[in-house]
Amino acid sequence: MTTTALPLSGIRVLELSHTVMGPTAGLVLADLGADVIKVEPAPKGDHTRGLGGFAAGFFSAFNRNKRGIALDLKQPEGQQAFHRLASTADVVLENYGPGTMERLGCGWDVLEKLNSRLIYLALKGYLPGPYSHRPALDEVVQYHVGLAYMTGPPGRPLRAGASIIDILGAVFGVIALQAALRERDRTGKGQHVTSALFESAAFLMASHMSGIVATGQDMPPMPARRGAWAIYEVFPCADGELFIGVTSDQQWARFVEEFGLQALAADPRLATNLMRVGEREWLIPALKAVIAPLPKAQVAERLERAACSWAPVGKPADLFEDAHLLATGGLIETFINRAGGMDGKPVKLPAMPFAFGDERLGLRRHAPTMGQHNAEVLAEAGYSATEIAAMAEKRVIVTG
């Protein structure tokens, strides 16, 4: 798939964002071919570049395939430059705190007057309502909606092990944005679109909420849940662990045959999955006693032959060498450097989790250094070299 054939080629996006939610939305659009221009706040740039700990790789992970400028929107010349860029853009995407874009003179109320075709995607903590003034984070809303309660064992709420709400909210935002672009094709008019962390997290709770109504009982945390399948958990092996799921009566028949469990196959108490669920108290220890002495590779091979669901109990680092991802173009070489650019360590990070036919989306640009494309982008907006130099002299634009 060539660059010109990418689905969103020809769409220009101005991204004002930081951390995970906004950059993820921009990443999806950029990988799909949009010209995403990351507008960082001058003079310091995106604070994500300086984060440490588990967040140290955020910038490189979420900013590939974008161009970058660093613009001081607190200066009149910076606002004027952004207005000029927005007047011909298709999308402005931002995930700043409530009221920030308005205070900078670059909110929807200003930009829509400059460009009636503009789609303005606001990625926020909450949709408009009683909570919308609150700052929000992925972890905050996980606790609010009950996701942390459902994830940890009873009495020990626990956030999920990745920024799943930031990423989900970004993806929902992109879905809404593409619908707004489709509507613009019909009407010629842009619009303001919002996606939010809290509502995205609440959406994940729909099945638990409906389960409460359907059963008349509260939902216990997932580690204490009454499972729908009798065999659906981690099994120790001689040299590690595997997750095994036997989720149908047909799988059960193949499973017991493969492992030579004739007595269990003939046991009338285990005839159906529903019956097996009721026998878990003794059935699971019996199966663990069978699996525990066997090497992982042998158990995996047997599960493959039985066409049962299974997985290694992996760690994130295992994905660098995952056979399936390597064979299918599921990893993209990316330079990991807080400053952006190509001075860091090249590693392979996951591509977008979809394909067009047999083709996966790849890398066109590494994450930009701060202000890397200042001159290029401003020249495209009609600024002369002299004007760009003057802006740099006043630190309306910066590089670093």
N, C-alpha and C positions, 0 to 999 in steps of 0.2 A: 504494500500500500504506500504510494508516494505521498510526499507532504501535501501536494495540491489536491490529492484525492481523499485526504483525511476528512471525516464527517463535518467538522466545524471549521475547516479552513475558510478564511474570509471574515470570520467573526473576531472583532477586536474587543478585548476585555481589559479594563483598568482595575487592578486588584490592590486594595488597601487593607492589608491584613497581617496577622501575626499568629504565632503559636501553631495550632493544628486546624481548627475548623475552617477559617478562611483560606489558608494555604492549600488545604485539601480540595476545596471546591475549585480553586484556581488550577490545581494540578490536574484534576479530572478534565477540565475544559482544555488545558494546554495539551495534555496527552491526546485528546481528541482532535487536535489541530488548530484550536483557536490561538490567536496572537495575544497571549496574556502578558501584560506589562505590569510587573510588580512595582508599585509606587511606595517606596520606603520613606519614612519621615526623616528629613535631614535636620540636624547634622549627624545624629547618632545611628540612624538606620533601624532596621527591625531588631527589637530587643531579643528576639529568638536566637539571633546569631551568638549571643553571649550566654545562653543558658547552659547549665551543667547538669550533672547527674543523669537521670534517665532521659532528660530532654536535650542532651547535648547534640544528638543527631537530627533534631527536628528540621532545621533549616535545609540541610541537604536532602532529607527524605521527601519533603513536601514542595520543593521549589524547582524541580527540573522542568525543562522545556519552556521556561519563561524568560522574557527580557526583563531588565531591571533598571529603574531610575530612582534617584534619591532626591526628593523635592520638599522644600520647607513650606508647608501650607500655612504657616503662621505669618509669613511675609506676603504682602499684596502681590508681588510678582509671582510667587509660588502658586497662589490661588488662581491668578490669571492664566498661568501655564496649564494648570489642571483643568480649568474651565475650557481652554482651547482644545485640550486633548479629549475631554468628555463630549465636546460638541460634535465630534465625528465618531465616537466610540459606539459600539453596540451594547456594551454592558459595563456597569460599574459594580464592583463586588467589594463589600467591606464587612469586617467583623469587629469594628471598634466598639467601645462602650457606649451606652445610651447617650445621645446628644452630642457625641464628639464630632461627627461629620458636620452637624449643623453649626457648632461653634467655629469650625474651620471654614465656614462659608461654602461647603461643598456637599450639602445634604440634597435629598431628593427635591425639596421645594425650590432650590436654586437650579439644579441641573436639568430638571424637566423643562424649564423655560428655555434652556439653551439647546436642547435636543429632544424633540417630541418622540423620537423613535427609541430613546434610551430605555434599556431594562436595568433597573436598579435593584440588585440583590443584596439585602441586608441579612446578615447571619448573626443572630442575637442569642441571648440567654433565654428569653421568653418572648412569645408573641405578644402583641399589644394587650394589656390587661392589668390587673392589680399588681402583678409581680414584675412588670416590664422595666421598672426603675432599678431593679436589683442587678448587681454584677453577678455573673454565673460562671461556673466552671463545669467541665465534664463530671468531675467527682461530686460536686455539690448536687447536681441534679440526679446522679445515680442514687444518692442517699435519699433525696426528696421523694422520688417516685416509687421506691421500694426495690430497685434493682440491686443495691448493695445488700439489702435484707435477704433477697432471693439467692444471692451468690454465695454468701458465707454460711457456715454452719449455724444452727440455732444459737442466738445470743451473741453472735460475732459477725455483724454485717461487714461486708468486704467489697471494695470496688473491683470491677472487672480488671483484668490484667493488661488492658490496652485502652487507648482513648477512643472507645467504641462510639460514644455519644457525639463527640466532636466530629468523627468521621461520618456517622450516620446523618447527623444534622447537615453536614456539607453535601452529602449525596442527595438528600431530600431537597436541599436548596437548588442543586443542579437540575434535578427533575423538574422543579417548578420553573426554573429559569428557561429550560428548553421548551416547556409548554408556553411560556410567555413569548419566546421567540416565534413559536409556531402561530400564536395568536396575532403577533405583529405582522406576520406574512399576510394575514387576512385583513387586518384593520389599518395597518400602517402606523399604529400607535404603540409606544412603549408603556411600561407600568412599573410600579414598585412591588417587589416580591420579598417576603420574609420567610426564613426558616429559623427554627430555634432549638436550642438544646433541650429545654424542659419538655416541650411537646414531642420531640423525637424520642426522648427517654420514656415518656408516658406511653407512646405508641407500642413500645416493646412490652409493656405490661398488659396489653389487651387480652392475650391468651390467659394470663393468670386471673384477670378480672372476670372473664367469661367463665373460667373454671370455678371460681367462687360461687357464681350463680348456678352453674350446672350441677355442682355437687352439694351445694348448701353448706360447704365447709371452707374455712380459710385455707389459703395456700401455704404450706410450710416451705422453708428455704429449700433450694434444690438439693443440697446434701442430705436432707431428711425427707425428701419427697417420697410418695408412694409411686413407684415407677410404672410406666405403661408397659414395659417389657421386662421379662423375668431376668434376662441376662443382658446387662447394659452397664458395664463398669470396668474398673481397672483390675487386671489379674497379674499377680506376681509370676515371673518366670525364673528360671535358674540364673539368668544373667541380666535381669532388668524387669520391665513391666510392659504390658500391652493393654490397650483398651479393646474390649471385645463386646460387640453387640449382636445378639441373635434375636431378630425382630419379627420373625414370622414362623409359623408352624413348619413351613417347607425348609427354612434355614435350620430349625431345630433338628429335623430329620437328617439333614446332611451333616450337621455338626456332630451329633452323637455317633453317626456312622463313621465319620472321619477319625474320631478319637477312640473308637472302639468301645463305646459306652452302651452296650446292648441292654444291660439291666435298666438303665435310665430310659432307653428307647421303649422298653416294654412296660414301664411303670404307668399304670392307669392314672395316677395322680398328676402326671406330666403330659397328658394328652394334648392340651391346648395351651397357648400362651397365657390366657387368663388363669388357667389352673396352675401353671408354673409360677406365676406371680405370687399366688397364695402359698407356695412351697419354698420361697426364697430362703427362709431362715435356715433350712438344712441343705437346700440344693446348691446355693452359692459356695458354702464351705466344701461341699463334696467336689464341685467342679474345680475349685482352686487347688484342692489336693491333687487333682489329675494334672493340672497345668503347671504347678509350681516346679516340679523337677525338670521340666523340659526347657531347652534353649529357646530364646525368643525367635530365632530364625526358623526353627522347626515348627513352632506354633504358628507363626505367620504363614509358612508354606501350607500348612494344613487348612488354615482358615481361608486362604486363597482358593484351594481346591474345593472347599465346602461353600464357596461364594457367600461367606458371612462378612459382616462389617467388622473392621478392625483398624487399629492405628497404633503406631509407636507412641509412647508418652514422651513427646519431644520437647525441645527448648528452642527459643528463637534462633539461636546460632546454628541449629541443625539445618535451617532452610537455605543457608548459603550453598550447601551441597546436596540439596534435595533432588533426587533423580528425575522426578516428574517435572519440576519447575525448570531444571536445566534442559530437559529434552523438548520442552514446549515453548521456549522463549518467554518463560514466566519470570525471569530475572533480568534486570537491566543494569549494566555497569554504571555506577554512579560514584562520583568523587565525594568523599565525606570530609568536609572542611567547614568549620563554623563560618568562615569568611566567604564561602561560596567559591565558584570557579573550579579550576582543574589542578590546584596545588595540593589537594589532599590525597587520601588513600583510596584507590579505586576498589570498590566492592560491588557485589550484585545485590540489588534490592528488588522487591516484587513489582511487577508490571501491573497495569490495570487488570482486574480479574474478569476480563471478557475478551472475546475474539470476534473478528469479522471474517466469516468463513474459517480458514485456517490461520489467519494472520493476527498477530498480537501487535499492540501499539508499543513503539520503542522510544528511544532517546533521540532528540534533535538538538537539545541544548542542556548543558549542565546548569545547576543552580547559579544564578548570576552573582558576581561580586557586587558590593554596594555601589550603585550609580554606574554600573558597567555600560549601560546603553543610553546614558543621558543625552549625548550629542546626537546619536542616531534617531532616538524617538522624538526629540524636540525639533530636529531638522525636518522630520516627516510632518510635523505640525506647522511648519512654515517659518520656524525661527532661523535667522541667519547665524553664521559662525560668530559674528561680532556680538550678537545678542546672547548667544549661548555662553560666550566667554565672559560677558558682563554678569550674567547670572551666576557663573562659577565664582567670579570675583566677590560678589556679595553673599556668597554661600547660600544662594537660593537653591542651587544644586550642589551636591558634593559627590565625591568618589572615595572609596576606601576599601 
